[in-house]
Amino acid sequence: MAKYNHKEIEKKWQKKWNKDELYRVGEDAKKPKYYILDMFPYPSGEGLHVGHPKGYIATDIFARMKMMQGHNVLHPMGWDAFGLPAENYAIKNKVHPRVATEKNIATFKSQIEKLGMTYDWDREIDTTDPEYYKWTQWCFLKMFERGLAFESHEPINWCPGCQTGLANEDLEDGRCERCDSEIEQKPMRQWVLKITDYADRMLEDLDKLPEWSNSIREMQRNWIGRSEGAIIKFDLKSESDHNSQFSTLNSNVEVFTTRVDTIFGCTYMVVAPENPVISDQKSVISNYDEVQEYIDASKKKTELERTELQKDKTGVEIKGIKAVNPFNGEEIPVFVADYVLGHYGTGAVMAVPAHDERDAEFAKKYDLPIKQSVAQTFNGEGKNKVQKDKPMTERKTVDVILKHWEKDEYFCLDWKINNWKAFIVGGVEGEETLEEAALREAQEESGYKNMKVIGTVGQEIHSNFYAAHKQVNRNPVMRNCVYIELQDGERGELEEEHTKHHDGVWVKKDEVQDFLNLSEPKIYFDILQNGEKAFTEDGTLIDSGEFSGLKSEEAREKMVAWLEKKKLGGKKVNYKLKDWVFSRQRYWGEPIPIVHCEKCGVVGVPESELPVKLPEVKHYEPSGTGESPLATIEDWVNTKCPKCGGDAKRETNTMPQWAGSSWYYLRYIDPKNDNALVDKDKEKYWSPVDFYVGGAEHATRHLIYARFWHKFLFDIGVVNYEEPFTRLQHVGLIMAEDGRKMSKRWGNVINPDDIVEVYGADALRVYEMFMGPFSQSTAWSTKGLTGAKKFLERTWRLFEEKELIDCGGDCKDIPKELPVLLHKTIKKVSEDIEGFDFNTAISQMMIFVNEATKHERLPKEGMKKFLQLLAPFAPHMAEEIWREKLGEKESVFKSTWPKYNPKKIVEEKVEIVIQVNGKVRDKIEMDAEIDEDGAKAAALESENVQKHIEGKEIRKVIFVPGKLISFVV
């Protein structure tokens, strides 16, 4: 018997596939196209570890199945090789970034090729190739021409470790995601892309991506963070030294809010430490030193530390100034607090503690007023729904929580007519106070005499409902709830009108919430037990001047109109997403194709002069001054202005790493085109990408950038489709055997070359797909790898040791279990590959091999079909068996993917349950296709069944095919 020699077999077929150009792909109108894409790797100096190929193996399996299903498959590979990691590696190892990058690419490519991938290497791209980044520069120029690329001199995220500016997306918890340095805000000249111009389109078009997971789409929505609200101007007043009165300053603070409807509940203002109003009003701030000390301390905190929801909120009142609420003229204190960020909104917030949990926490800490301006509003449902033909009565009402004099129990009403379960509730009559009304109602409804008011609970609540016992609609306004404790059990007689509609019951404390079925008493009881909470939802405005009585949504519209009429603000849309800081003060990146001319200003390099190539330099370390190392290369920097021909200087900032990766998938379609980024006809044939697979860490940053870039290219007519990626799948990490992430730091990295050498590429491929669900993280196990190798060896032996017989359509000598199992396996493997459920596909193939091993004679055609299923997972071994043992002339990957026969996967025998009057009396194995008459006849033959129907009449027969037959006698 020939032994399975993975080394010889894998080298043999990789060489053969390359020679035959098996994976060479072109446009073919006769075939349906399928474009499956890997997020291309960043070739680091360490090379691949065994965790990296997981996604590549998965897409390779998928691509092979699609090829065999008749698709023209594009499955390319390239290198994302510009940026900080390569430059930092080069500096550390004292080697030029270009030399290091070329070496790293060669290492990565060699490792990938050993796994036997379907990549068409004629389409390989490298973002550091001038012929590639020529078109990145071309895209930048087009954005510049349309005002999407602009210079900015505002503070940026400066990383002191990497010596460069970073976009918000390059930060993790307020620190550099590369070197973990704490970020500083540093004013600097930089280039910015106006990505926010596309924010709404990127949000709206998420609905066009049904094959993206809901979680990823939600992450995109949250990252863009669109909020619609209003800008409001608060005038500032300063305190006079003479009489402590405040006089108007010629200054104001703008706040952005999505809840202008709550503004009558605003009791203070908070500004970020970065807000310029502090320095602008320095002369009138009486405690400026204290304020400045707080600001200095905030600079030492990360953004995460400042905004952490659980952290204790801190702040300092800015004494000497007040802000004026434009709606009611109230003067409110101004605080500086680090939980407000300078770069979000306007860097100032109006604080409404009754309607914002963060504001409430701050107000309670600093003993600031809490004023309700929006009331919760409930509408009756079902029989309690407002009836249009009935009158509406409005009245001031009160809820009463009445506690037992000894037990921890509360008096509730169980209403018969309305099915309400509530506390005592009633109207406030005449000039009664809430407490007086509560005592009267409690005595009338309960009969108890001796009571004591403890206090009020909660906020005002509104409701609209139909009161059937009065046959009117009611709109009660509940001004708090009154909490009363009984002093003893003395009780009088209850009048009939207080008992005919409801019963009074005592309910234990821990059962109250389950007993109550109306919202208002539930809320009040929760507040009594757990304390007051901010009401953050929409409701009905109260104590809000001319806007009182309006619902929140209507109030927002009218209040924005009021602001615009008074020129005190207006409608505003805000985004968490900020414009993309698109320049780095480093060497290893695409040169920005701009020149600076004293006469003409900022001028784009003509397209005919692209690419603007990086100069060859000996020293490329960061300057430390904030300027790129390119600034010191005079021969490169000094140039002529394309407009006037005068002296000019080149832009010395370079593009960020994300530039080239924002559009690379398009270049795979037409990688050698010197005249266009991509040929329109080729792009129309291949686009959009049908399936995109990569790491979950790119769920926001890369995908946001790529979608923005693609939509811009669509707008200028370069591409035919608005969205680049139809289906998206994320890869779960492969951890080391010790459960930690693979890293040289931990000494737990496993090189795939070593695994391929000992176990073979096919075993590695099968194992990585068998480890667990594709999107979940799993830990590496050498034992599991051994199991994958043994599975392949057992499969090999099937074709070596067993007799494969040609039996045409009639395989009488073949065990009847095999055809059924084969077709089940075809169905399962096909569906599982499509769904990226590779582990269960392999499990099914293992089941088939286990069954086939039991038999000495196997159907040749059936085994060929099984081999076709295995081929995408173990391509080298499958090709060897297909060509050398089965004698096929062409590659298994040019064969047609097998299809299952639905009739074959139906079990021949099933167990039918037999019931008599609902009780199981027997279970009998019957033909799977048996009909009701057949099942009935077979069931009546059963002795157990006969005993229970003897002498009785069968009134009814219930038959569930393949499962049950039931007799009612």
N, C-alpha and C positions, 0 to 999 in steps of 0.2 A: 504494500500500500504506500502511495506517495504521501510524504509528510507535508503538512501546510507550512511553507517557508515564506513568511511574510516579507523578508528582506528582498529576495529575488523577485517575487511576484509584484511588489509595489514599485520597485525601480523599473521593472520590465514594462509595466503598463503606463506609468507616467511618461516614459520615453516614447512609447508607441502613440499615446494620445497627443503628445506634442508634435510628433512627426506628422501625424494624420490631420492635425489642426481640428481635432474633434470639437473643440469648444469655440472655434472661430465663428463669429456671428455677423450677419449683415441684415439689411432690410429685406424682407420677403413678404410681399403682399398676399401670397397664397396661404400663409400661416397666421393664426392669431398671435400677437406679440405678448410677451410677459417680461416686465422689467422688475427684477428683484435686486435690492440694493442693500449692501452692508454700510453702516457708518464707518468710513475708512479710518484706519488707525493712525495714531501719531507715533512714528517710529523712534522709540527711545533707545538709549544706549544699552539698556539691559536686555533688549530683545523680548520676544513673547514668552509668557509663562503659560501653563496649561489652561488657565482661566480665559485667556484672550480668544482662543479659536472657537469657543462655544457657539457664538453667534454665526461665525463663518461656516462652521460645519452644518448648522441648521439651514442656512440659506442655500448651501450646496445641495443638501438632500432635497430641499424644495425645488431647486432649479432642475435637478436631474429628473424628478417626477414630472415636472411641467414639460421638459424636453420630450420625454417618453409619451406624454399625453398629446403631443403634436404641436406644442407651442414653439414659437421662435423666441428663445430666451436670451435676454441680456443680463449677465451677472458679472459685473466688472469689479476691479480693485485698483486702488491708488493710495496716495500718501499725503497726509495732512502735516506738512513738515516745517512750516514757518512758525515763529513764535518764541515765547519766553523759555519753555522747557529745553528746546534745542540750544538756545543761546546760553542758558545757564549751565547746561551740560558741557558745552564747548569751553566756557570760561573755566569751569572747575577742572577740566581735563587738559587745558591748554592746547586745544586743537580748534582750527577754524570751523565755524558752524557748517559751512558748506561741506567740508571734508567729513565731519562727524555725521551729518545728515545722509550723505551718500553711503557711508559705511552702515549706518543704522538701517537704511532702506534695503540694502543688500542682505543684511541679516534677517530682517523680517520676511523678505520675499522668499529667501531660501527655506525658512521655517514653514511658511504657508504652503510652498510648493510640495513639501514632503507629505502634506496631508491629502494631496490628490484632488485639488479644487477644480471647479469648472470655469475658472476665470479666463476670459479672453485677454491675454497679456498684451495684445496689440493695442488695446484700449487703455492701458495703464497711464495714469496721470500722476503728477507730482506738483504740488502747489508752489514749490520753489523754482520750478522750471520757468525761465523768462517767457517762453512761448505759451505757458499757461497763465502766468500772472499778468501778461499783456492784457488779457481780457478782464481780469479783476480791475486793473487800472482803467480800462475802457468803461466798465460799469460805473466806477467812481466818477469819471468825467461826465457821464450822462446824468448822474445824480447832481453833480455840481452845476451843470447847465440848467437843471430844473429847480434849483434852489433847495434840494434835499441834502446837499453836503455844504456845510458852512463852518467858518472859523468862530471859535468861542474863546472868551478870556475869563470865564467864570471858574470858581473853585472846582477842582475835580478830585476824585479819589486817588491820592498819591500813595504808592507803596514804597516806603523807604528801603525795603529789602531788595525789591526788583528794580528800584530806581526808575519807575515809570508810572504813568497814569493808567487807571483801570476803569472800565465800565462797572455799573452796579452789578451786572450779571457776573463779573469776575470776582465777586466777594462772597464769602461764606461767613455768616454771623458777624459782619462788619470787619472781617480780616481778609487778607489776600489768600485766595484759594490755592495759590502756588506755593508761597513760602510761609504763610500763616502770620505775616507781619501785621501789626495794627495799622489801619489805614488813617492817613491824615487828609484833611481838606486843604488843598494847596491851589492858589490861583495860578493858572498856566494857560498859555495859548495852545489850543488843540483843535482838531477837526472833529466835527460831530455830524452824524447822519440823522435826519429828521424822521425817525422811525414812528414817532407818535402820529404823523400824518396818516399812517396806515393802521393805527390801532383799532379804529372802529371796524374797518374791513376785516382785519384779522379776527376780531371777535365774532362778527356776523357770520363769516365763512366757516367757523368751526362747525356750524350746523350742516355744512356740505361734506363733513368727514365722518359719516356714520360708522366707518370701520376703524376709527380711533377709539380707544377705550374712554369711557366717561371720566375716569380719573385723570387721564392725560389732558383731555379737553378742559376739565375743571382747573387743572394746574395752569394751563395757558390763560384761562379767563382771570384767574387770581393774579397771575404775573402781570398781565396787562392792567388789571385793576381799574376798570372804568367806573367812575362814579359821577352821577349827574347831580348838580346842586346849584349853589348860588355863591357869588362873591358879595360880601357885605362890608361896607366901610364904617368903622367905628372911629369917630373923632376922639382925639386925646385932649385931656385937660391937665393943667399943672397946678400944683398947690401954691398959693400966694404966701410969702413969708409974713405978711402983715396980719391976716385974719383967718388963716387956714381955709379960706374959700378956694375953690378950683376955678381957674380961668382957662378959656379955650386956647389951645395951641394950634398953630398953623400946620397941623400934622394929623395923620390918621393911620390906623392899622387895618389892613384888609384881612378878612378871614374867609376861608372856603368851608362851606357846610352843605351836607346833603339833607339837613333837617332844619331848614329855615323856619318851618312850622313850629319849632320849639323855642324860638328866640325870646318870647316873653318869659321864659323860664331861665334865661341866661343870668347868672349871678356873679360871674367873674370871667376874666379872660386869661389865657395862657399863651405866652410866646416862647418860641424855641430859643435856646442859648445863642443860635447863629443869627437870629433876627436882627437886622440893622437898626430897628427902632431903639434898641438899648443904647448903642453908641450915639445915635442921633440925638437922644434926649438926655445925654449924660449930665448936662448942666442943671437939669431940674430933678434928677433922681437923688433923693436925700441919702439913700443907703447904697450908693454906687459901688463902694468897695466890697460890700457883702455880696452884691449881685455879681460883680466881676469874679470874686472868689468861687462862686457857684459855677459860673461859666467855665472857668479854668478846670475845675474838677470834672465837669461833663465831657471835656475834650479827651479825658483819659479813659472814657467808657466806650465800648463797642456799641454799634447800633442795636445789636441784639440785647445787650445789657440795658440799654435805654428804653427799649420798647417791650421788654419781657412783661407779659400780662400779670404774672404772679408777683412781680417785684414791688417793693414798697415805693409808692410814688413820692418823689421829693420835689421841692420847689422853694422859691424865695419871692415874697411880695416885692414888687418894684414900687417903693414908696416915693411919693411926690407926684405921681401921675395917676390918672383915672381914665378909663375908656367909657364912651357914652353910647348906650344902646340906641341906634337910630330910630327904632320903632316906638320906644316909650320914653326916651330921654333920660333913663336911669344911668347914674354914674356907678361904675363897677370897678373893683380893684383889678390890677394887672399883675400877674405872676410870671416869672420865668421858671420853666420846668423842663427837664431833659427828656421826658417821655414824648414831647412834641419835637418833630424833626424839621430841620430847616429846609430840606429839599423836597418835602411832601406838602402839597397844597401851597399855602402862602407862608408857612412857618408860624402860624398863629391859629388858635382855635377859640371859639366862644364856648364857654363851659356851661352846660345845662345839666346839673347833677341829678335832677329828677328824671332825666331821660337818657342818661349815658352812664354806664357802670364805672368807667374809668374816672369820669368827672365826679361821680358820687363818692368814690373812694377818696379822692383828693379833697373834696369838700368836707367830708367827715373828719379827715385828719386835721385840717386847718380851720375847722369850725366855721365854715362858710354857709350861707343860706342855701336851702334846697327848696325850690319853688316849682310846683306843678303847673304845666301849661297845656298838656295834652292828656285827655282822659281816655282810659280804655273804654271801648264801646262794643257791646254784644248785641247780636240780633237773634231773636227767637227763631227756632226751627220747628218743622213738623207742625203739630197742633198749636204751638206757641208762636208761629210765624205771624207777623203783622198782617192783618186783613184789611185790604184796601177799602172795603165798603163800611168799615167801622170807624168811629171817631178816635182820634188820638188825644189822650190826656197826658199832660206834663205835670209832674209834681216832684217836689223835693222829698226824698225818702231816706230812710236810715236802716241799715242792717244791725242786728243785735246779736252779739255772741254772749250767751248766758251760761255761766259755769255753775255746776253743782256745789252746794255748800260743804260737802265732805269728800266726795269722790272726784276723780279726774275724768268727769263726764260733762257733756255739753247738750243743752236743750235744742232739739231740732224739730222741724215741722215736716210731716209726711202728707203732702197735699193729695187728696183723692181725685179731684176733678182735672188737674193739670199734670199729674204725675211729677210734681216738683218735690224735690227733697232739699230743704234749705234751712237756714237759720230763721229766726223771727225777723220779719221785715214789715215796715209800715210807713205811712206818710208823716211828714212834719207839718203840723197844723198851725195856722196863724203865726203868732210871734214866738212859738216854741223854739227853744234851743235844741240842738241835736241830742244832748243828754236828757232833756226833759221828754222829748218825743220817744227816745229809746226806753226810758223807764216806763212811760205809759204803755207803749206797745208790749213790752216784756210782761207787765202785770196783766194786761188784757188777754194775751195769747197763752200765758203759762198758768195764771192764777196765783202764782207765788207773790208774797207781799213784801218781804224784807230784802232789799237789794242795795248794792253799792256800785256806783260807777267807778271803774278803775281808770279808764282812759279811752282815747280814740285809736283806731287802727287803720292804717292804709291811706290811700288817696281816693280822690273822687272817681267814680265809675259811672258810665252811662249805659243804658240798654234800651232796646226797642223790642216789644213783644206783645202778644195778644193774651189778655187776662180773661180766660173763659168764664171764671166765676163772676166777673163783672160785665162781661160781653163788651169790652172796650180794648182798644190798643193803648198801651202805656209806654211812656218815655220817662222812666224815673231817673232822677239825678241823685246818686248816692254820694253825699258829702262825708266820706269816711264811714267807718263802722264803729259802733260803741261797744266796748267790752265791759260787761257787768258780772259781778259775782254775787250769788245768793248768800245771805247771812245765816239762814236756817231754812227748815222745810215747811214753815207755816204757809198754808195755801187756802184760798177761798174758792167759791163756786165759779165755774166758767160759764159765760153766757153762750147760748146756742149758736149765735153767729160766729163764734170763735171755735166751734167744734164741728160744725156741719161740713166744712170744706177740708179739714185737715185734722190729723192726730198729732199730739205732742209726744215726743219720745226722747229718752236720754240715750246718748251714744258715747261709747268710750273714746277717749282721746285718739288712740291709734286706729280707730275705725271711722273717724269723722270724714276724712277725705274720700273714703270709699262710699260712704253713705250719701254724701252730697252729690247732686247731679246738675247744679247750676254753677256757672263760672264765677260769679261775684262772691258768694260765700266761700268758695274754694280758695280764691285769692286772698280774702281777708284772713281766713284761718291759717293759711301758709305764712302770711306776714306776722300774725300773732306768734306763731311757733318759731319762725326762722328769721324774722326781722325784715325791714323794708328793703325793697329792691327797686332799682331804676326801671321805669317802664320805657322800653326802647322801640316799641312798635308804633304803627300809625293808630290814630284814634280821633277824638273830637276835641277841637281847641277850646280851652277855658281860660278865663282871665287874660284874654289876648286882644283886648280892645275891639276894634271893628271886625276882627277876624274870628271872634268867639262864636262857637256854634258850627263852624265849618269843619268838614272832615279834612284830615291831614293833606291828602292828595290835592284837593281843591284849594286848600289854604296855601300850599307851596306855590301854585301857579299865580294866585292873586298877590301873594307877598313879593314874588319876584317882579311882577308887573309894577307893584308899588315902589320897589327899589329902583327900577329902571326909570319910572316917571320922576322920582325925586333925585335921580342921578347919584344914588347912594350905593349902587351895585347892580347886579343883574345875573342872568343865567350863566352858568359856567360848567363845562365838562372837564373833569380832572382825570389823570391817569397815574397809576402807580408806576407804570412803565415810563422811563425817562428816555430822552433822545440818546442815541448810541454814541458814546465817546469812541471815536474811530481813529485814534492815533496813539502811538506808543513812542516813548523817547528812547528807543532801542535801535540796534542795527539790523537784527535778523527778522526782517519783515518786508512786505511789498512796498517799494518807494511810492509815495503819494505823488501823482503826476501833476504837480502844481509848481509854478514859479512865482516869486514875489518881485515885482518891479516897482521902483519908486514912483515912476510916472503912471503906469497902468494899473497898479495894485495887484490883486491876486488874479493870475491868469492860468488857464488850463493848458497843459502840454498838448500840441496838435496830435491827432490820432496817428498821423503818419510817422511820428517820432516814438510811438510805443513799440516795445516796452521801454520804460525808463528802468535801466538795470541797476542793481546794487553795485557799487564800486568794490573792487578787490582791495582789501585793507589788511594790515597786519594787526592793528589794535581795534577791537570792537567792543571793549568793555564800556558799560554805561559811564557817562561823563561825571555824574554826581551833581551837576549843576541844574539838572532838569532838561537839558538839551540832549538830543540824540548824538551819538558818536559821529554821525554823518556830518554834523555841523563843522567839524574840524578838518574835513577833507576839501580843501579849497578848490582843487582841480575839478572836483565833481560838483560842488555847491555853486561855483561861479559859472553862469551861463548867460544866454541872451534871451531877451523877452520875445516871445513869439508874435506879439502885437506890434511893438515899436522898434524892435531890434536893438534896444538899449541894454545896458547891463542889468542883470537880474540874478536872483539867487534861488536855487531849488528848495523846495520844501524838504526839511530834514527829518521830520517825524515820519515814522513808517506805519503801515496798517497793522491792526491787531491780527492775531492768529485766526480769528473767526471770519476774516474777509474771504479767503480762498475756499473755506468749507461751506460758505453760504450758497454756492451755486455749482459745486463740483459735479453733481449728478448730471448736469446738462452737458458737461464737457465729455463725459463718457460716451455720449451719443454720437459725438463728432470730434474726436480728440485731436485730429491733425489738420483741422480747418484753419488756414492762415488768413482767411478773408472775413470770417464771421465767428462770433462766439459759438454758434451752433447753426447748422443748416435748418431752415424752417421746415422743409419736408421731412427730414429725418427726425426732427424734434416732434413733429405732429404724429409721426408713426410710433415713436417710442414713449412719448409722454402721455400721461403723468407716470411717475414711478408707481408700479402696482403694489409693491410691498417693500417697506423700509424697516430694517431690523437693526437695533443698536441698544446702547446702554441707557438706562432710565435716568441717568444724570443729565442727559441732554433733552429731557422732556420740556424744558422751558427755553433755556438759552439758545442752543443751536437751532431748535425748531422755530423759535420766534424769529431769529435772524434770517433763516432760510425762507420762511414764508413771506417775510417782508421783501427780501431781495427778489424773490420769484414774482411777487405781485407787481413790483416796479418793472421788471422785465416784460411782464404781460402788458403793462400800460404803454410801453414804448414799442410793442409789437415784436419782441424777440421770441416770445413763447406763445403757445396757443391755448394754454390752460391756466386758470387762476390759482389753483392749488397744486403744489408739487408732488405730494405723497398721498396716495389713496388709502393704503392700509399701513398700520404701524404696530410693531411688536417689540417689546422690550426684553432684554436678556437678563436673567438672574445671575448673580455673581457665583463663581466657583471659589470657595474659600479653601484655605490650606487644611491639612488634616488636623491641625491643632485648633481649628475653628476661627482663626484670625485671617485677615486679608493677606494674600500672598505679597511679601515684600522682602527686599534684600535686608531691610532693617531687622526683620524677625528671623531671617535665615530659613524661611519656609517655602522658597520659590522652587517650583518644579519646571524644568525645561522640557517642552514638548519633544525636542529632538531626542532626549534620553528615553522618553516613553516610546517613541516611534522605533528607536533602535532595538529595544528589548521586547516590546509587545506588538508593534506594528501600528501603522496609521489607521487601519480599519478598526482595530480594537479600541484605539483612542476615540475614534469617531462614535462607535457604538456606545462606549462607556459614558461619554459626556452627554449623549442624548438620553441615556437610561438613568442618569443620576436622580432625576426627579422632574417635577413640572418645570417647563422651560423658563418661565418668568420668575421662578423662585430661586433664592440663594441656597446652595448646597455645599457640603464639605467634601473635598477630595478624599478618596479611599483607594489605596493600592489593592486592597482585597476585592473591591468592586471592579476594578480594572481587570484583575485576574479572571473574574467571572465573565466579563465581556469576551475575553480572549477564548475561554473554554467554550462559550456559546458558538463562536465562529469555528472552532476546531470541530465541534460536534456537527455543525452544518457541513463542513468540508467532508467529514467522514460519511455523511449520508450519500454524497455523490461518488465517493470512493468505494464504499463497501456494499451499498444496496444495489439490487438489480432494478434498473429503470426500464420499464416495459412500455412499448407502443401498443396501446389498446384501443385506439380510436375513440369512438363515443361510448363503447361498451366495455367497461373495466370490471368484469365480473370477478376477476381474481384479486382485485384491490379491495382492501377493507372499506366498508361503506362509510366509516367515520371520516375518512380522509377528504373526500370531495366536499362534504358539508363544512368541515373545518377549514379547508382551503378557501372556499368562497367567503366564509366568515372572515378569514384573515385578509383577503383582498379588500373587502369592505372596510374592515377596521383600520388597516394600515393606510389606505387611501384617504379616509376621512381624518385620521389622526395626523398625517403629514400636513394636510390642508389646514388643520386647526392648530398646528405646532404642538401637538401632544405626542412627542416622539417617544417618551418613556412607555406609554401604553401601547404604542405601535410595536415597539421591540418586545414587550411582554407577550403580545399576541403571536409574534413570530417565534418566540421561545416555546409557546404552547404547541405550535404546529410542529416544530422540530422534535419536541418531546414525544409527540404522538407518532411522527414518522419514524422515529428511532425504534419503535416497538415492532415494526414490520420489515420483512426481508425484501418484499417486492413493492415498488412504488411506481406510480404513473409518471412517465417521462414528461408529458405535457403539463401535468399538474406541478411537478417539481420545477419546470422551467418558469412557470408563473410565480411560484414562490421565490425563485432566484431573482426575478425581476423586481419583486417587492423589496428584497434585501439589498439590491444593487445600489440604491442611493445612499444607504448607510455604510456599506462595506464595498465600495466600487472596485477595488483591486481584486479581491478574492472572487467577487461575482463575475468580473470580466474574465478571469482565469478559467473558472468553471464553464462559463458560457461559451468561450471560444475554444478552449483546449479539451475539455471533457465532453461537452455537448456538441462540439463541431460546428458551431454557428460561424458564418462568414463575416458578419458585421458586428460591431460593438453592441453590447446589451443596451447601451444608451441610445441606439438607433432603433431599437425594437419598440413595439407598442405596449403601453402600460396595460396590464390585465384589467378586465372588468368582471365584476361578480355577477352571478345569476341569482336573482332574488328567490327563485323557486328552490335553488339548491340549499339556501341557508335556513329553510324551514325545517325544524326538527321532525323526523319521521314519527316519533312517539312522544306523547306528552302525558302527564299524570292529571286525570280529571277527578275533581272532588265531587262526591255525591252527597247531597243533603236531603233529608226528609223533615219537613216542617222546620227548616232553619238549622237543624243539627246535623253535623257530619256523621254519616253512617258508613262510608267506605271511600277508598281512593283506588282508581283503576287506571292502568296505563292503556291508552287508546291511540289510534292514528291521529297525527296532528291535524289532518284535514277532515276529520270525521264531522258529519253534520248532526243536527239535532235528533233526527230519527235514529241514526246509528248509535249515538251516545245514549239515547233513551233505552234502546234495545239492550245494549251492553250493560247498562246500569241495572236494569230489571233482572238480569241474570245473577246479580250478586245476592248471596244468601243473607248478608247483613241488611241489605235493602229490603228483601222480601219479608223479613221478620217484622219490619216496621210499617209495611203497607198492606200486609195480609188482612183481608176482610174490609179494607177501606177503599174509598173512592178517590182517585187522583183528580183533584179539582183544577190544578194548574201545574205547568212545567216551565221552569226558567232555565234557559240555556245560555251560557257564556262560552263561545267557542274557544277551545284549547285550555279552558280553566275549570268550568263548573257546570253541573246540571243539578237542579233542585226541584223536588216534588213537594207540592202542597196537597196534603190528603185530609 
